[in-house]
Amino acid sequence: MMSADAIYEGILRDLKAGRFDRALPATEHFLEVENRSQRSLEIRAIALLHSGMHHEAAATLRACIAEFGETGSCLTNLAKTQSLNGNAEQSIATLRRALTLDPNQNGALMWYAAICRDAEGQAGYANALKEIDALPNSWRAGLWFAREDLNRGFVEVAVRHYERALASAYDSDALMMISGDLGARSYPDEAIRLVAPRYLPSQHGEKVGLNLLNAYFDAKRKLEGLTLLEQMHQTFGSILEPHTQKFRQLFSGLP
């Protein structure tokens, strides 16, 4: 018999792969397994939303809020149903409330910023990020500010944004964005200094590690790169074998 967590992970995989015809009935079963828990109601609503059942999704989300209170993710999904049902102003208000509760939802943040850009141009986009960045416990908006700073060549300003974000409750997506943005713009030493001390392969995944390996190679820091490569090999095994071979060859060419 599958555990509740295994059922939940399976639903997430089906949703990510676009298998909504499988995900929808699975969420109905999951509601029974978890006795209408918060996550079972929310994942049910998401499956309904992706299946085009917008009104049913909204009703499920409202039931979830009535039972468990408002959360950022639940309100963001409710905003999606309101938008799809043609209630644009209500949707924006709900989305803004969602970001007040959780300002670090990347999808919600980018959606809100895009709405403001459509209404007021690039200044609206920047003001939206600034607005959310000022909220308590907000750190993700700073990563997008940092990207803009890097694009303008203001690396020291970008690093300050990164340091502020990393002083908060960052996640693996933050480490990936920081290491990727700095690496892509030829600042490998900054990427290493900010991300390497915080990177745990088993917790943050292989993509962040691959960004760091590229940074170590670009910075010609062979021994540190080989050490990380061995740690990643032990954690991820054969999954990373093509990358492992590639970086072994690259590092062997360094003095």
C-alpha positions in Angstrom: 0.0 0.0 0.0 1.4 3.4 -1.0 2.0 6.0 1.7 0.3 9.3 1.6 3.6 11.0 0.7 4.1 8.6 -2.2 0.6 9.3 -3.6 1.2 13.0 -3.3 4.6 12.9 -5.1 3.0 10.8 -7.8 0.3 13.4 -8.3 2.9 16.2 -8.5 4.8 14.2 -11.1 1.6 13.7 -13.2 0.8 17.4 -12.9 4.3 18.4 -14.0 4.2 16.1 -16.9 0.7 17.3 -18.0 -1.0 14.0 -17.2 -4.1 15.7 -15.9 -6.4 12.8 -16.7 -4.3 10.7 -14.2 -3.8 13.4 -11.7 -7.5 14.4 -11.3 -8.8 11.0 -10.1 -5.7 10.5 -8.0 -6.5 13.7 -6.1 -10.0 12.5 -5.3 -8.5 9.4 -3.8 -5.9 11.4 -1.9 -8.7 13.5 -0.3 -10.0 10.3 1.2 -6.6 9.1 2.3 -5.7 12.3 4.1 -9.3 13.0 5.3 -9.4 16.3 3.4 -6.2 17.7 4.7 -4.9 21.1 3.6 -2.5 19.8 1.1 -5.0 17.3 -0.3 -7.5 20.1 -0.9 -5.0 22.3 -2.5 -3.5 19.7 -4.8 -7.1 18.7 -5.8 -7.8 22.4 -6.7 -4.7 22.6 -8.8 -5.7 19.4 -10.7 -9.1 20.9 -11.3 -7.6 24.1 -12.4 -5.4 22.4 -15.0 -8.3 20.3 -16.1 -10.3 23.4 -17.1 -12.7 23.1 -14.1 -12.1 26.7 -12.8 -15.3 27.1 -10.8 -14.8 23.8 -9.1 -11.2 24.7 -8.3 -12.2 28.0 -6.8 -14.8 26.3 -4.6 -12.2 23.8 -3.4 -9.7 26.5 -2.6 -12.4 28.5 -0.7 -13.2 25.3 1.3 -9.5 24.9 2.1 -9.2 28.5 3.3 -12.4 28.2 5.4 -10.9 25.1 7.1 -7.3 26.0 7.4 -6.9 29.7 6.9 -5.2 31.7 4.1 -1.8 30.7 2.8 0.2 32.3 0.0 0.0 29.3 -2.3 -3.7 28.8 -1.8 -4.5 32.4 -2.5 -2.2 32.4 -5.6 -4.1 29.5 -7.0 -7.4 31.2 -6.2 -6.2 34.3 -8.0 -5.6 32.1 -11.1 -9.2 30.9 -11.0 -10.4 34.4 -10.7 -8.3 35.5 -13.7 -9.5 32.6 -15.8 -13.1 33.4 -14.8 -12.7 37.0 -16.1 -12.4 38.7 -12.7 -9.1 40.6 -13.3 -9.3 43.2 -10.5 -10.3 40.6 -8.0 -7.5 38.3 -9.2 -4.9 41.1 -8.8 -6.1 41.9 -5.3 -6.0 38.2 -4.3 -2.5 37.8 -5.8 -1.2 40.8 -3.9 -2.6 39.3 -0.7 -0.9 36.0 -1.5 2.4 37.8 -1.8 1.9 39.6 1.5 1.5 36.2 3.2 4.4 34.6 1.3 6.5 37.1 -0.8 8.9 34.4 -1.9 6.6 32.5 -4.3 8.5 32.9 -7.5 5.6 32.2 -9.9 3.3 34.7 -8.0 6.0 37.3 -7.8 6.8 37.1 -11.5 3.1 37.1 -12.4 2.5 40.3 -10.3 5.6 42.0 -11.7 4.4 41.1 -15.3 0.9 42.6 -14.6 2.6 45.8 -13.3 4.9 45.9 -16.4 1.9 45.5 -18.7 0.2 48.4 -17.0 3.1 50.8 -16.4 6.1 49.5 -18.5 9.5 48.7 -17.1 9.1 51.2 -14.3 6.0 49.3 -13.2 8.0 46.1 -13.2 10.7 47.6 -11.1 8.3 49.2 -8.7 6.5 45.9 -8.2 9.7 44.2 -7.3 10.6 47.0 -4.9 7.1 46.8 -3.3 7.4 43.1 -2.6 11.1 43.4 -1.6 10.0 45.7 1.2 7.7 43.1 2.8 8.8 41.3 5.9 10.9 38.1 5.2 11.1 38.9 1.5 14.2 37.8 -0.3 13.3 36.5 -3.7 12.6 39.9 -5.2 16.2 40.8 -4.4 17.4 38.0 -6.7 15.6 39.6 -9.6 17.0 43.0 -8.7 20.4 41.4 -8.7 19.9 40.1 -12.2 19.0 43.5 -13.4 22.1 44.9 -11.7 24.3 42.3 -13.3 22.9 43.1 -16.7 24.0 46.7 -16.2 27.4 45.7 -14.9 26.8 46.6 -11.2 28.2 43.4 -9.8 28.9 44.8 -6.3 25.3 46.0 -6.0 24.1 42.6 -7.2 26.3 40.8 -4.6 24.7 42.9 -1.8 21.3 41.7 -3.0 22.5 38.1 -3.0 24.0 38.4 0.5 20.8 39.8 1.9 18.8 37.0 0.3 21.2 34.3 1.6 20.9 35.7 5.1 17.2 34.7 5.0 15.5 31.4 4.4 16.7 30.8 0.8 16.0 27.6 -1.1 17.7 25.5 -3.8 16.1 27.7 -6.5 17.9 30.7 -5.0 21.2 29.0 -5.1 20.7 27.9 -8.7 19.7 31.4 -9.8 22.6 33.0 -8.0 25.2 30.6 -9.3 23.7 30.5 -12.8 23.4 34.3 -13.2 26.9 35.0 -11.8 28.5 32.2 -13.9 26.8 33.2 -17.1 28.1 36.7 -16.7 31.7 35.6 -16.0 31.8 36.1 -12.2 32.8 32.6 -11.1 34.7 33.6 -7.9 31.6 35.5 -6.7 29.4 32.5 -7.4 31.8 30.2 -5.5 32.1 32.5 -2.5 28.3 32.9 -2.2 27.0 29.5 -3.0 29.7 26.9 -2.3 29.7 27.2 1.5 25.9 26.7 1.5 25.5 24.0 -1.1 24.6 20.5 0.1 24.2 18.0 -2.8 21.5 15.9 -1.1 19.5 19.0 -0.2 19.9 21.4 -3.1 20.1 19.0 -6.0 22.5 18.4 -8.9 21.8 21.6 -11.0 23.3 23.9 -8.4 26.3 21.6 -8.2 26.8 21.7 -12.0 26.7 25.5 -11.9 29.4 25.4 -9.2 31.5 22.9 -11.2 31.4 25.3 -14.1 32.4 28.1 -11.8 35.3 26.1 -10.4 36.5 25.4 -13.9 36.2 29.0 -15.1 38.0 30.2 -12.1 40.7 27.5 -12.6 40.2 26.1 -9.1 40.9 22.5 -9.9 41.2 20.9 -6.5 38.0 22.4 -5.2 36.2 21.4 -8.3 37.4 17.8 -8.1 36.4 17.6 -4.5 32.9 18.8 -5.3 32.8 16.4 -8.3 33.5 13.4 -6.0 30.8 14.6 -3.5 28.3 14.8 -6.3 29.3 11.4 -7.7 28.7 9.8 -4.2 25.4 11.5 -3.9 23.9 11.2 -7.4 25.8 8.2 -8.7 25.3 7.1 -12.3 22.6 9.7 -13.0 25.4 12.3 -13.4 27.8 10.0 -15.3 28.0 12.0 -18.5 28.6 15.2 -16.6 31.1 13.5 -14.3 33.2 12.4 -17.3 32.9 15.8 -18.9 34.2 17.6 -15.8 36.9 15.1 -15.1 38.3 15.8 -18.6 37.9 19.5 -18.2 39.7 19.6 -14.8 42.4 17.3 -16.1 43.4 20.0 -18.6 44.0 22.6 -15.8 47.4 23.0 -14.3 
